[in-house]
Amino acid sequence: MKVLLIQDVDNLGLAGEVKQVPAGYGHNYLIARRLAVLATPGALKDADLHRRRATEKRQRVADEMAALAAAIQQTTLTFREKSGDKGRLYGSVTTADIALKLVAVAGLDIDRRKIHLAAPIKQLGTHQVTVRLSSDIAADLAVIVEPLEPLEAVDTQPPTPQE
């Protein structure tokens, strides 16, 4: 079955392209979700229109992602965590922690799955974290992990009554 894509479909093609797909995939997924239409002669006349609209949309999204990447690169997140003598954290700083802090500090709502760490951060210091916004746009984020200030010693002796 031949379909005309009216939206970009991952692993298949871009809007405005005509693709040969299995009938079940075409009817049950692409056409049902309004990602494509049957490639009729009338629909093929509109292919150029779909191609132009999709190109404009991709450009608009790329511009938004580039602006977001610039905002992320200017942001530095600071975490204060409990740590041992050698700078090893008792817990860790994860992608979920970084995503929550990005919302709180910079107002940037980034999905935690777009934040890439090789492993959770378990050491004090400055770490570079990659935020992959799209397949071709990524931003580096500075994450500083500092030791939590020790609590001041609390006087455990009860006050002595004065006579």
C-alpha positions in Angstrom: 0.0 0.0 0.0 1.3 3.5 -0.9 0.8 6.3 1.6 1.6 10.0 1.6 3.1 11.0 4.9 1.5 14.2 6.2 3.8 14.3 9.3 7.3 13.2 10.0 7.4 9.5 11.2 10.5 8.2 12.9 12.2 5.3 11.1 10.0 5.8 8.0 10.3 9.2 6.4 9.5 12.9 6.4 6.2 14.7 5.6 5.4 14.9 1.9 7.2 11.6 1.0 5.4 8.7 -0.6 6.2 5.4 1.0 5.3 1.8 0.3 4.2 0.2 3.6 2.4 -3.0 4.7 -1.4 -2.6 4.6 -2.0 -3.3 8.3 0.7 -0.7 9.3 -0.7 1.8 6.9 -4.4 1.5 7.9 -4.1 0.6 11.6 -1.2 3.0 12.6 -0.4 5.6 10.0 -3.8 6.5 8.7 -5.6 5.9 12.1 -3.2 8.4 13.8 -3.4 10.9 10.9 0.3 10.6 10.2 -0.4 9.6 6.5 -3.1 9.4 3.9 -3.6 7.0 1.0 -1.4 8.0 -2.0 -4.3 8.9 -4.4 -3.7 11.2 -7.4 -5.5 14.0 -5.4 -3.4 13.5 -2.4 -0.2 13.5 -4.4 -1.0 17.0 -5.6 -0.9 18.1 -2.0 2.5 16.5 -1.3 4.4 19.7 -2.0 2.2 21.6 0.5 2.8 19.0 3.2 6.6 19.1 2.5 6.7 22.9 2.9 4.6 22.9 6.1 6.8 20.1 7.6 10.0 22.0 6.7 8.7 25.2 8.3 7.7 23.2 11.4 11.1 21.5 11.6 12.8 24.8 11.3 10.6 26.4 14.0 11.3 23.4 16.4 15.1 23.6 15.7 15.1 27.3 16.5 13.3 26.7 19.8 15.7 23.8 20.7 18.7 26.0 19.9 17.4 28.7 22.2 16.7 26.1 24.9 20.2 24.7 24.5 21.7 28.2 24.9 19.7 28.7 28.1 20.9 25.3 29.4 24.5 26.0 28.7 24.3 29.3 30.7 22.8 27.4 33.7 24.9 26.0 36.6 23.2 23.8 39.1 24.5 23.4 42.7 23.6 20.5 44.9 24.5 20.2 48.6 24.7 16.6 49.6 25.9 14.6 52.6 29.4 13.2 51.9 32.1 11.2 53.6 35.7 12.3 54.3 37.0 11.4 50.9 34.3 13.3 49.0 32.1 10.3 48.2 28.4 11.0 48.5 26.2 8.9 50.8 23.6 9.0 48.1 23.8 10.2 44.5 22.6 12.9 42.2 20.5 11.4 39.4 18.9 12.6 36.2 15.6 13.0 38.1 17.3 15.3 40.6 18.9 17.4 37.9 15.5 17.7 36.0 13.8 18.9 39.2 16.5 21.4 39.9 16.4 22.7 36.3 12.7 23.5 36.8 13.2 25.1 40.2 16.3 27.2 39.3 15.9 28.1 35.7 12.3 27.3 34.9 13.3 24.8 32.2 11.1 21.8 32.0 13.4 19.1 30.6 12.4 15.4 30.6 14.8 13.4 32.7 15.3 10.9 29.8 17.0 13.7 27.8 19.6 14.1 30.5 22.5 11.7 29.9 24.8 10.5 32.7 27.1 7.6 32.3 26.3 6.8 36.0 24.7 8.7 38.9 27.0 11.4 40.3 28.6 10.0 43.6 31.5 12.4 44.0 31.9 16.0 45.2 33.1 18.4 42.5 32.1 19.9 39.2 30.6 17.6 36.6 29.6 18.2 33.0 26.2 16.6 32.1 24.9 16.4 28.5 21.3 17.3 27.8 20.2 15.9 24.4 17.3 17.9 23.2 17.0 16.4 19.7 19.0 14.1 17.5 21.3 16.9 16.4 21.1 19.4 19.3 22.8 18.9 22.6 23.8 21.2 25.5 26.4 20.8 28.3 25.2 21.6 31.8 27.5 22.3 34.7 26.5 20.5 37.9 28.4 21.3 41.1 28.1 19.0 44.0 29.2 20.5 47.4 29.3 19.0 50.8 26.4 19.7 53.1 27.5 22.0 55.9 27.8 20.1 59.2 25.2 21.0 61.7 26.4 23.1 64.6 27.0 21.1 67.8 23.8 21.2 69.9 24.3 21.6 73.6 22.9 18.4 75.1 23.4 19.5 78.8 20.2 20.8 80.4 20.6 24.3 81.8 21.5 24.4 85.5 19.0 26.1 87.8 20.3 29.4 89.2 19.6 29.9 92.9 
